[in-house]
């Protein structure tokens, strides 16, 4: 009972097609941890986020284009 509930919650949050993915969460967590510990500046955190989102979106767009063609 508890296991199925936990599995359902995790599937809801980490379903790559409809919610956040593990990679996105990992990038956000590592970037935020580095920011909190002073290893990077706020502008570097923003750059990290923008570069990751752009590269992730670009790869998905290319895969979608290939499937359509």
URKARA-V570129 format. One record per pair of residues at least 12 apart in sequence whose ideal C-beta (glycine too) atoms are under 6 Angstrom apart, sorted by sequence separation. I is the first residue (numbers start at 0). GAP is how many residues later the second one is. D is the distance in Angstrom with one decimal. If there is no record, write none. Layout:
I_GAP_D, I_GAP_D
This chain:
30_14_5.2, 30_17_4.9, 26_25_5.0
